[in-house]
Amino acid sequence: MSEFLHGVHAINRNDGYIELRSKSTAVIATICTASDADAEYFPLDQCTLITNLDEAIKKAGTKGTLKEVLRGIQEEVNTNVIVVRVEEGETAEETTANVIGNLNADDSRTGLKALELAGDTGLLPSIFIIPKYDADKSVAIALAEHAKKFAGFTYISASHCENIAEAIKYREEFAYDEMMLVYGDVITFNPDIGLPTETYAVAKIAGLRAKLDQEIGWHQSISNNALSNVQGLTKPVTYNPINGYGTEANTLNEKGITCLVRDDGYRVWGNRTCAAADSDKYFEVFTRSSQVVTFDCANLLKNMTQDKPMTRKLLKDFEARGVSYFEALTLANKILGGRIFLNPEKNSVDDLMSGKPAWSVKFTPTPPVESPEVEVMITEEYVKSVLGG
């Protein structure tokens, strides 16, 4: 302090404990059509943040997919949804082009390109769906690429496949850690016409995923959880949860396709992503766990160390926060364990002098109990119990 002061000099510093701000994993993003929707509430090719699903459904019109998708989500969960409404073309090809979207010469965006600006709403979506139009392989691929780019997860329908053999063949078209393929749609009561009708399973599954994230966590698998307000399935499959070898449900699951089954209600059945054979993210929860840990660690690294003097204290403080972070996740049973450390193989003198300390993260996600086994044996061990004493 260079200036003279007779008295106490008080300083309020802001370099103490830094809060870890993780993003919500329960925000859903979707692209829909609705030519009669409220154009002010749902402007074309712009991200609309919905915080009140009741209000949004009233303004969604009755044409296209928008109202049905929002209702399907709402039947499962109350969550924030980001919608991009696109124009339905005169042909299927035109609609597909509108959904996939483009970055125009005047910098305007349409479709999925418009959804890239979802962060401008103040929220970052983690669950992506495009019901009905995801039946087009070009849309499915574009959506999977979008989920990959923005660290999210997408549920894509295989309901257009005529049978299981066709669905299995269709599954071979994809190799995405961030994608789950779902066989079949659901039948729910439609209050607009007062009758049960077919509706998009992926919209309800997205809602269920958000609900599980809110109530349990992103480490809970979507599989073996019941959907709400379902009266039937469009593609029923044979199923047995005990020794279900040879059933259609098991065949689909073996090939990395999730299906819907009737077992104390109508349930999602399947844990697997559309990952390539050499990927370590073959479970839905593995992909999502990795995304959360990556985001949190990168965000904490930025907030604690970015552009600050690279001292031993700074690096040790960050490492200590990393220890606390993984201990908290482990205690919450969201992971089995993990650590963050300075990688000795990467931190050369040149790297450090260039301000590039390199950290490595290793963690073990919590696997779902996909195939528990119980062995039953007959034994004479307890036969003498009939004698008493």
C-alpha positions as CSV (number, residue, x, y, z in Angstrom):
1,M,0.0,0.0,0.0
2,S,1.6,3.3,-1.1
3,E,-0.9,5.8,0.2
4,F,-0.7,6.9,3.9
5,L,-3.5,5.5,6.0
6,H,-4.0,6.0,9.8
7,G,-6.4,3.1,10.6
8,V,-7.5,-0.3,9.3
9,H,-7.1,-1.1,5.6
10,A,-9.8,-3.7,4.7
11,I,-9.8,-5.6,1.5
12,N,-12.6,-7.9,0.3
13,R,-11.1,-10.5,-1.9
14,N,-12.9,-12.8,-4.4
15,D,-10.4,-15.5,-4.9
16,G,-11.6,-17.8,-2.2
17,Y,-13.9,-20.8,-2.6
18,I,-15.3,-21.0,-6.2
19,E,-18.7,-22.7,-6.6
20,L,-18.9,-25.6,-9.1
21,R,-21.8,-24.7,-11.4
22,S,-22.9,-27.8,-13.2
23,K,-25.4,-27.6,-16.0
24,S,-28.8,-29.2,-15.7
25,T,-29.1,-32.4,-17.6
26,A,-32.9,-32.4,-17.6
27,V,-33.4,-29.6,-20.3
28,I,-34.9,-31.0,-23.5
29,A,-34.5,-29.6,-27.0
30,T,-36.7,-30.5,-30.0
31,I,-37.5,-29.4,-33.5
32,C,-41.2,-29.5,-34.5
33,T,-43.7,-28.4,-37.1
34,A,-47.0,-26.6,-36.5
35,S,-48.3,-24.3,-39.2
36,D,-51.1,-23.0,-36.9
37,A,-49.1,-22.4,-33.8
38,D,-48.9,-18.9,-32.2
39,A,-46.3,-17.3,-34.4
40,E,-45.3,-14.8,-31.7
41,Y,-44.8,-17.5,-29.1
42,F,-43.2,-19.9,-31.5
43,P,-41.4,-17.9,-34.2
44,L,-40.0,-19.9,-37.1
45,D,-36.4,-21.0,-36.9
46,Q,-35.7,-19.5,-33.5
47,C,-35.1,-21.0,-30.1
48,T,-38.1,-20.7,-27.9
49,L,-37.6,-21.4,-24.2
50,I,-40.6,-23.0,-22.6
51,T,-40.8,-22.7,-18.8
52,N,-44.6,-23.3,-18.7
53,L,-45.7,-26.4,-20.6
54,D,-49.4,-25.8,-20.0
55,E,-49.2,-22.4,-21.6
56,A,-47.0,-23.6,-24.5
57,I,-49.4,-26.5,-25.3
58,K,-52.3,-24.0,-25.6
59,K,-50.3,-22.0,-28.1
60,A,-48.9,-25.0,-30.1
61,G,-51.8,-25.3,-32.5
62,T,-53.2,-28.6,-33.6
63,K,-51.3,-29.3,-36.8
64,G,-47.8,-30.8,-37.2
65,T,-45.9,-32.4,-34.4
66,L,-45.5,-29.6,-31.8
67,K,-48.5,-30.1,-29.6
68,E,-48.2,-33.9,-29.5
69,V,-44.5,-33.7,-28.6
70,L,-45.0,-31.1,-25.8
71,R,-47.9,-33.2,-24.4
72,G,-45.8,-36.3,-24.5
73,I,-43.0,-34.6,-22.5
74,Q,-45.4,-33.1,-20.1
75,E,-47.1,-36.4,-19.3
76,E,-43.7,-37.5,-17.9
77,V,-42.1,-34.5,-16.4
78,N,-42.3,-30.8,-15.7
79,T,-39.0,-29.4,-17.1
80,N,-37.7,-26.7,-19.4
81,V,-37.9,-27.3,-23.1
82,I,-36.3,-25.4,-26.0
83,V,-38.3,-25.6,-29.2
84,V,-37.3,-24.6,-32.8
85,R,-40.4,-24.5,-34.9
86,V,-39.7,-25.1,-38.6
87,E,-41.9,-24.8,-41.7
88,E,-43.5,-28.0,-43.0
89,G,-42.6,-28.2,-46.7
90,E,-44.9,-29.3,-49.5
91,T,-42.8,-32.5,-49.8
92,A,-41.1,-34.7,-47.3
93,E,-37.8,-33.7,-48.8
94,E,-38.5,-30.0,-48.2
95,T,-39.5,-30.7,-44.6
96,T,-36.3,-32.7,-44.1
97,A,-34.2,-29.9,-45.4
98,N,-36.0,-27.4,-43.1
99,V,-35.4,-29.7,-40.1
100,I,-31.7,-30.2,-40.8
101,G,-31.4,-26.5,-41.5
102,N,-28.8,-24.2,-42.9
103,L,-26.6,-21.3,-42.2
104,N,-27.6,-18.7,-44.8
105,A,-25.6,-16.0,-46.5
106,D,-27.2,-13.4,-44.3
107,D,-26.1,-15.3,-41.2
108,S,-29.7,-16.3,-40.4
109,R,-30.1,-19.9,-39.3
110,T,-32.8,-22.6,-39.8
111,G,-33.6,-25.9,-38.2
112,L,-30.8,-27.6,-36.3
113,K,-28.5,-24.7,-37.2
114,A,-30.8,-22.5,-35.3
115,L,-30.8,-24.9,-32.4
116,E,-27.1,-24.4,-32.1
117,L,-27.9,-21.0,-30.5
118,A,-29.9,-22.6,-27.7
119,G,-27.4,-21.3,-25.2
120,D,-28.7,-17.8,-25.9
121,T,-31.9,-18.7,-24.0
122,G,-29.7,-19.0,-20.8
123,L,-30.0,-22.8,-20.7
124,L,-28.0,-25.6,-22.3
125,P,-30.1,-28.6,-23.4
126,S,-28.8,-32.1,-22.8
127,I,-31.6,-34.2,-24.3
128,F,-32.4,-33.9,-28.0
129,I,-35.3,-35.3,-30.0
130,I,-37.0,-34.7,-33.4
131,P,-40.1,-37.0,-33.3
132,K,-41.5,-38.2,-36.6
133,Y,-38.9,-36.6,-38.8
134,D,-36.1,-38.6,-37.2
135,A,-37.4,-41.5,-39.4
136,D,-35.4,-39.9,-42.2
137,K,-31.8,-41.2,-41.9
138,S,-30.4,-37.8,-42.8
139,V,-32.3,-36.2,-39.9
140,A,-31.2,-39.0,-37.5
141,I,-27.5,-38.6,-38.5
142,A,-27.7,-34.8,-38.2
143,L,-29.4,-35.0,-34.8
144,A,-26.8,-37.5,-33.6
145,E,-24.0,-35.2,-34.8
146,H,-25.6,-32.3,-33.0
147,A,-25.8,-34.2,-29.8
148,K,-22.2,-35.2,-30.1
149,K,-21.1,-31.6,-30.8
150,F,-23.1,-30.2,-27.8
151,A,-22.4,-33.0,-25.3
152,G,-26.0,-34.2,-25.2
153,F,-27.9,-37.4,-25.8
154,T,-30.6,-38.2,-28.4
155,Y,-33.3,-40.8,-28.5
156,I,-34.2,-41.7,-32.1
157,S,-37.1,-43.7,-33.4
158,A,-36.9,-46.9,-35.4
159,S,-40.7,-47.1,-35.6
160,H,-40.7,-46.7,-39.3
161,C,-39.0,-50.1,-39.6
162,E,-41.6,-52.7,-40.6
163,N,-40.1,-55.5,-38.5
164,I,-37.3,-56.4,-36.1
165,A,-35.1,-57.7,-38.9
166,E,-35.3,-54.3,-40.6
167,A,-34.7,-52.5,-37.3
168,I,-31.5,-54.5,-36.8
169,K,-30.3,-53.7,-40.3
170,Y,-31.1,-50.0,-39.7
171,R,-29.1,-50.0,-36.4
172,E,-26.0,-50.9,-38.4
173,E,-26.2,-47.5,-40.1
174,F,-25.1,-45.7,-36.9
175,A,-22.0,-45.5,-34.6
176,Y,-22.8,-42.8,-32.0
177,D,-22.1,-42.9,-28.3
178,E,-24.7,-40.2,-27.9
179,M,-27.6,-42.0,-29.6
180,M,-30.2,-44.6,-28.4
181,L,-32.4,-46.2,-31.1
182,V,-35.9,-47.0,-29.9
183,Y,-38.2,-49.6,-31.6
184,G,-41.9,-48.9,-31.5
185,D,-44.2,-46.1,-30.5
186,V,-46.9,-45.9,-27.8
187,I,-50.7,-45.5,-27.7
188,T,-52.0,-42.9,-25.3
189,F,-55.3,-41.2,-24.7
190,N,-55.7,-38.0,-26.8
191,P,-57.9,-35.5,-25.0
192,D,-58.5,-33.5,-28.2
193,I,-60.4,-36.3,-29.8
194,G,-61.4,-38.3,-26.7
195,L,-59.8,-41.5,-28.0
196,P,-56.5,-43.5,-27.7
197,T,-54.1,-42.7,-30.5
198,E,-50.5,-43.5,-31.5
199,T,-47.9,-41.0,-30.3
200,Y,-44.2,-40.5,-30.3
201,A,-42.4,-42.8,-27.8
202,V,-39.2,-40.7,-28.1
203,A,-41.0,-37.6,-26.7
204,K,-42.2,-39.5,-23.7
205,I,-38.8,-41.2,-23.2
206,A,-37.1,-37.8,-23.3
207,G,-39.5,-36.6,-20.6
208,L,-38.8,-39.8,-18.6
209,R,-35.1,-39.2,-18.9
210,A,-35.5,-35.7,-17.6
211,K,-37.6,-36.9,-14.7
212,L,-35.0,-39.5,-13.7
213,D,-32.3,-36.8,-13.8
214,Q,-34.4,-34.6,-11.6
215,E,-35.4,-37.3,-9.0
216,I,-32.5,-39.7,-9.0
217,G,-29.7,-38.5,-11.3
218,W,-28.0,-38.9,-14.6
219,H,-26.4,-42.2,-13.4
220,Q,-29.8,-43.9,-13.5
221,S,-30.5,-45.9,-16.6
222,I,-33.6,-45.2,-18.7
223,S,-34.2,-49.0,-18.9
224,N,-36.9,-50.7,-16.8
225,N,-38.7,-47.5,-16.0
226,A,-42.4,-47.2,-16.7
227,L,-43.9,-44.5,-19.0
228,S,-47.0,-42.7,-17.9
229,N,-50.5,-42.6,-19.6
230,V,-49.6,-45.5,-22.0
231,Q,-52.4,-47.9,-23.0
232,G,-50.6,-50.0,-25.6
233,L,-47.7,-50.3,-28.0
234,T,-47.6,-50.0,-31.8
235,K,-45.0,-52.8,-32.0
236,P,-45.4,-55.3,-29.2
237,V,-42.5,-57.7,-28.8
238,T,-42.1,-61.0,-27.0
239,Y,-40.5,-60.5,-23.7
240,N,-39.5,-62.3,-20.5
241,P,-37.3,-60.7,-17.9
242,I,-36.1,-64.1,-16.6
243,N,-34.1,-66.3,-18.9
244,G,-35.5,-64.3,-21.8
245,Y,-33.2,-65.9,-24.4
246,G,-34.7,-65.9,-27.9
247,T,-37.4,-63.3,-27.1
248,E,-37.7,-60.4,-29.5
249,A,-36.9,-57.9,-26.7
250,N,-33.6,-59.7,-25.9
251,T,-32.8,-59.9,-29.6
252,L,-33.3,-56.2,-30.0
253,N,-31.3,-55.4,-26.9
254,E,-28.4,-57.6,-28.0
255,K,-28.2,-55.6,-31.2
256,G,-28.2,-52.3,-29.3
257,I,-31.8,-51.4,-29.9
258,T,-34.1,-50.3,-27.0
259,C,-37.7,-51.4,-27.1
260,L,-40.9,-51.1,-25.1
261,V,-42.4,-53.9,-23.1
262,R,-45.5,-54.6,-20.9
263,D,-44.5,-55.5,-17.4
264,D,-46.3,-53.8,-14.5
265,G,-47.2,-51.1,-17.0
266,Y,-45.3,-50.2,-20.2
267,R,-41.6,-49.9,-19.7
268,V,-38.5,-48.8,-21.6
269,W,-36.3,-51.9,-22.0
270,G,-32.7,-51.4,-23.0
271,N,-29.5,-49.8,-21.8
272,R,-27.3,-49.7,-24.9
273,T,-26.3,-46.8,-27.1
274,C,-25.5,-47.0,-30.8
275,A,-21.8,-46.9,-30.0
276,A,-19.2,-48.5,-32.3
277,A,-17.9,-51.9,-31.3
278,D,-14.6,-50.3,-30.0
279,S,-16.3,-47.6,-27.9
280,D,-16.2,-47.7,-24.1
281,K,-19.5,-45.8,-24.0
282,Y,-21.8,-48.7,-24.8
283,F,-24.2,-47.9,-21.9
284,E,-26.4,-44.8,-22.0
285,V,-25.3,-43.9,-18.5
286,F,-21.6,-44.2,-19.4
287,T,-22.0,-41.6,-22.1
288,R,-24.0,-39.2,-20.0
289,S,-21.7,-39.7,-17.0
290,S,-18.7,-38.9,-19.1
291,Q,-20.4,-35.8,-20.4
292,V,-21.2,-34.5,-17.0
293,V,-17.7,-35.2,-15.6
294,T,-16.0,-33.6,-18.6
295,F,-18.2,-30.5,-18.4
296,D,-17.8,-30.1,-14.6
297,C,-14.0,-30.6,-14.6
298,A,-13.5,-28.3,-17.6
299,N,-15.7,-25.6,-16.1
300,L,-14.0,-25.8,-12.7
301,L,-10.6,-25.7,-14.4
302,K,-11.6,-22.5,-16.2
303,N,-13.1,-20.8,-13.2
304,M,-10.2,-21.6,-10.9
305,T,-7.1,-21.4,-13.1
306,Q,-7.8,-19.7,-16.4
307,D,-5.2,-16.9,-17.0
308,K,-4.1,-16.8,-13.4
309,P,-0.4,-17.1,-12.3
310,M,0.7,-20.7,-12.7
311,T,2.0,-21.3,-9.1
312,R,2.3,-24.5,-7.3
313,K,-0.4,-23.3,-4.9
314,L,-2.9,-22.7,-7.7
315,L,-2.3,-26.2,-9.2
316,K,-2.6,-27.9,-5.7
317,D,-5.8,-26.0,-4.9
318,F,-7.4,-27.2,-8.1
319,E,-6.2,-30.7,-7.5
320,A,-7.8,-30.6,-4.0
321,R,-11.1,-29.4,-5.5
322,G,-10.9,-32.3,-7.9
323,V,-10.5,-34.7,-5.0
324,S,-13.6,-33.2,-3.3
325,Y,-15.6,-33.3,-6.5
326,F,-15.0,-37.0,-7.1
327,E,-15.5,-37.9,-3.4
328,A,-18.9,-36.2,-3.6
329,L,-19.9,-38.1,-6.7
330,T,-18.8,-41.3,-5.2
331,L,-20.7,-40.7,-1.9
332,A,-23.8,-40.0,-4.0
333,N,-23.3,-43.3,-5.8
334,K,-23.2,-41.5,-9.2
335,I,-19.8,-42.9,-9.9
336,L,-17.7,-45.7,-8.3
337,G,-14.6,-43.5,-8.0
338,G,-12.3,-41.1,-9.8
339,R,-9.4,-38.7,-9.6
340,I,-7.8,-35.8,-11.4
341,F,-4.1,-35.4,-11.6
342,L,-1.3,-33.6,-13.5
343,N,-0.2,-36.0,-16.2
344,P,3.6,-36.4,-16.0
345,E,3.8,-37.6,-19.6
346,K,2.4,-34.4,-20.9
347,N,3.8,-31.7,-18.7
348,S,7.1,-31.0,-20.4
349,V,9.2,-27.9,-19.6
350,D,8.1,-26.4,-22.9
351,D,4.4,-27.1,-22.0
352,L,4.7,-25.6,-18.6
353,M,6.6,-22.6,-19.8
354,S,3.9,-22.0,-22.4
355,G,1.3,-22.0,-19.7
356,K,-0.2,-25.4,-20.7
357,P,-0.5,-27.5,-17.6
358,A,-2.2,-30.8,-18.7
359,W,-4.6,-32.6,-16.4
360,S,-5.9,-36.1,-16.7
361,V,-9.2,-37.5,-15.3
362,K,-9.9,-41.1,-14.6
363,F,-13.2,-42.3,-13.3
364,T,-15.4,-45.3,-13.1
365,P,-19.1,-44.8,-14.0
366,T,-21.7,-46.8,-12.3
367,P,-22.8,-49.6,-14.6
368,P,-26.5,-50.6,-14.7
369,V,-27.2,-54.1,-13.4
370,E,-28.1,-55.4,-16.9
371,S,-27.8,-59.2,-16.4
372,P,-27.9,-60.3,-12.8
373,E,-27.5,-64.0,-12.1
374,V,-28.9,-66.2,-9.4
375,E,-27.9,-69.9,-9.1
376,V,-30.3,-72.2,-7.3
377,M,-29.2,-75.6,-6.0
378,I,-30.9,-78.4,-4.1
379,T,-28.9,-79.5,-1.1
380,E,-29.3,-82.0,1.8
381,E,-27.7,-79.4,4.2
382,Y,-31.0,-78.6,5.9
383,V,-32.8,-82.0,5.9
384,K,-32.1,-82.7,9.6
385,S,-34.1,-79.6,10.5
386,V,-37.2,-81.9,10.3
387,L,-35.9,-83.7,13.5
388,G,-36.1,-80.5,15.5
389,G,-33.6,-79.4,18.1
